Amino acid sequence: MSTHTVEATDQLSDLIDRAQRGDEVLITRHGEPVARISPVATETSPDPAERPVSAEAVDWLVANRVRQHPGREDAGSLLSRLRDEGEH
């Protein structure tokens, strides 16, 4: 998914073309997400699972990945521990 500022209105036609190709576009104002342009599923639209992953998508994932804080359990370990504690 790519991100564009509100000034993207000058590029609206291009952003709609990207949505037709299967891309999702996030519109922001002052750095905050306000709208999303996404493809509409049709019989002729590509299956998202079959779309190639773009470099922009990989960059977004890297920039927005959730990092585990030192000393904190990951979700799987926490749920396992809570489940096991309840088996008394």
Buried (B, 14 or more C-beta within 10 A) or exposed (E): BBEBEEEBEEEEEEBEEBBEEBBBBBBBEEEEEEEEBEBEEEEEBEEEEEBEEEEEBEEBEEEEEEEEEEEEEEEEEEEEEEEEEEEE
